[in-house]
Amino acid sequence: MAIITMGIDVGSTASKCIVLKDGKEIIGKALTDVGAGTSGPERVVRSIVETTGMQLEEMDYILATGYGRNSFEQAQSQMSELSCHARGAYFLFPEVHTVIDIGGQDVKVLQIENGAMINFQMNDKCAAGTGRFLDVMARVLEVKVSDLAMLGSHSTKKIGISSTCTVFAESEVISQLAQGTDKCDIINGIHHSISHRVAGLAHRVGVRDQVVMTGGVAQNSGVVQALEEELGHKVYTSPITQYVGALGAALFAYQKCVKK
């Protein structure tokens, strides 16, 4: 009989779910763009129940991770998002040694050996370099976050956004707009500003191939490309980049089932 496990990642800005069969096959996934302290977890669970046709009671094990993991009462256990991102990235990229996770409100760089995290660095004191930073910049520029990569790719001139603080960077962008600087050049400058900050964090841990990027910002090819330039390494991403933490949680849930 198949073992069905679910991982739920209750992040600061999004809630994600993955359901696994026998620790190998993804049979359902769901995402909602609201996280801890909101209706996000309930909504993502409702969505996964519809997707899989299974109630939570029918699942063999549920493990929660992420910023709001302790608030999800239906989970049998919780685990740090650092471990879950390491495990999920290793499942998708078995040769991974460095994981860079840019979430809604923090940046994590993990050093991985055989799927286990052996070292990490984290920036959780400031929004600079995070998804929130991109949200603020997109609002100032009056563009959609989803269009940033495309617009940045049309840049013809390098513009430096030197401020690492979100508030000061916002003022810098407003000043550039007032001078008539092309939005595409400003966006490209923002992407490089993020990558420079993240690379500084990564070098503290040590960067080794393969480098895998996870989290919502990994969907922005402009940031990925800028990070490749900064690190001097190819950066791998997955189509399910936002679900890596939830995937890791579902894999740990399977391990716990097998041990039982």
N, C-alpha and C positions, 0 to 999 in steps of 0.2 A: 504493500500500500504506500502511495506517495506521501512524502512529508511536505506539508505546506507551511511556509514561514513568511512573516511580514515584517518589514523594517519601516519604521516611520521616522522621518527626520523633521523635527519641529524647529525650523530656523527662526531667525529674527525677522525675516521679511517674507518667507515662503514656507509652506508645509509640503513635504513630499512623501510618497508611499511607494514601496515596491513589494510585490508578492512573488516568492520563489517556489518552484517545485523541485524537491530533492537537492536543494542547494546549488542548482545548475541553471535551471531554465526560468527566465522571467515570464510569468504568466499574466502580470498586470502591473500597471504603474499609473500614478495620478499625482497631480501637482495643483496647488492653489496659491495665488500670489499674496497670501497673508499668513503671518507666522504666529509666534508665541503671544499669548495674552489676547488672542482674537478667536473668531469662529473657525479659523483656518484648519486646525486639526480635525474638527468635526466634519467640515466640508470635504477634506481630502479623503477621510475614511468613508464618507457617503459615496464619493466618486469611485473609490477602489471596490466597494461592495457591488456597485452597479457594473463596473468593468469585469470583475471576476465571477459575479453571481454567487459569491460566498459571503456568509456572515462572519464577523470576527470570531465568534464562538467555534466556528468550524476550522479555524486555523490552528495548527499545532503549537506555534509559538510566535509571540509578538514582542519585538524588542524596539525600544525607543532611543533615539539619539537627538543631538542638536540642542540649541539654546533652551528650548522649552520642554526637554525630554521628561523632566520630573512631574510635569503637569498632565501628562497623558496616562490616565489611570488604567486604561485597558491593557497596557503593556505588562508582561510578566517580569521584565527587567529593563534596565537602562544602561547605556554605555556612552562614553565620551565620543564626541564627533571626530576627534583626532584619530582614534583607533578605527572608527568606522570608515573614514575617508581613506585611510591607509589600506584597509581590507578591500574596499570597493575598487580602488584604483588598481590594486594588485590583481583582482579578478579580471578586470578589463585589459590590463597591460602587465603581464607576468614579469616583464623585464624592468619594471619601474624601480627607481632609486630615489627620486625626488618628486614630491607632490606639492603643488602650489594651489591652495584653495582660496579663491577670492569670493567671500560671501557678501551678504547684504551689509553687515556692519563690522566685519573683521577680516583679517588676512592671516592665513596659516601656511607655514612652509614645513613640510615633514620630510625627514630622512627615513627611507624604507630599506629594510633588509629582509628578503624572503617573505614579504607581505606584512611584516611587523614593523611598527614605528620604533626607531631607536633614538631619535632626537627630533626636536621641533623648535620653531620660533613663531611667535604670535604677535600681531599688532591688533589689540582690541581696545586701545585707549583713545583712538582717533579715527574719524571716518575717512580720512585721506587714503586713497588707493583701494577703496571698497566699492561695492555696488551703489551704496548711498551717495558716494562722491559723484558717480556718473549720473545718478538721478538728479542731483542738484545742478550739475553742469548742463544737462539736457534741458532742464526747466529754464535756466538763464538764457540758453541759446534758442529756446522755443522750437526744439526738435524732439522727435520721439527717441527714447533710449535705443529702441530696436534699429533706428536709422544711423546711429553714430558710426558704426564700422563702415558702412557704405559711403557716408559723407566724408569721413576721415581719409578714405582711400583716394579721394579726388584732390587731396592737398598738393600744392605745388611749391610751397615755401615752408621752411621750418620755423615754427614759432615756439619759443620756450615759455612754459608755464612753470615759473620757478617756485611758487609757494607750495609747501607741502600741507599747509592747513586748508581745510575745505572753505572756511570763511574768507581767508585771504585770497585763495585761488579764485573764488567767485568774484571778488572785487577786481582781480587781475583780468578775468575774462570779460567783465563788463567794460573795463578800460580799453581792452583790445577791440571790442565791438564799437565803442565810441570813436576809436581811431580809424574805423572802416576796414579792419582786418577781416579777411575772408573767413567765414564760419568753418569751412573745411580745414583750413590751416590751424585754426584754434583747436578743433576737435583732435586733429593729429597731435598737436602739442599736449593736449589733455591725456591722450593715450600713452605718450612717451613719459609724461609726468608720473602716471600710475606705475608704469613698468619700471621706472627708475627707482621708485620707492620700494616696490615689491622685490626687485633684484637685490637691493641693499639688505633686506631681511633674509633673502635666500642665501646670500653669500655668508651670512653668519652661521648658517647650518652647514653649508657646503653643497655645491650643486654637482650632481653626477647623472649621467644618462641612465635610463630614459627619464626625461622630465615630463610629468603629466600635470595638466591644469584642470582643476575641477571647480564647481560652483557656477552660478549664473553668468558671471563676467566672462567665463571661458567661451561663451557664445559670441562674444565681440571679437571678431578676427583682427581688428585694429590693435586691440590690447595684446592679443596673442603674438602678433607679428612684432610689435614693439618690444615685448618681453624676450622674444627670440634674439633680437638684435642686442639687447642689454646683457643677456646671459651667455650668448655665443653657443647656445644649444637649441636643437629643434624642440618645440613644445608640442606634445601630443594632447589631443582632446577627444572626447567621445560624444556621439549624438545624444547620449543620456547624461551629459556632464552635470546637470542639476540634481540628478538622482544618486550620485555616487555615495553620499553619506547613508541614504536609505538602503541602497544596495548592500553596503557593508554591514548595516544593522541586520538585514535579512539573512546574510551569510553567517553572522555570529549566532543568530537565532537558530539556524540549522545546526550549527556545531553543538549548541546547548541541547537540542533535541536528540541528537545522535548520542551524546554523553549520557543522557537520561536513560 
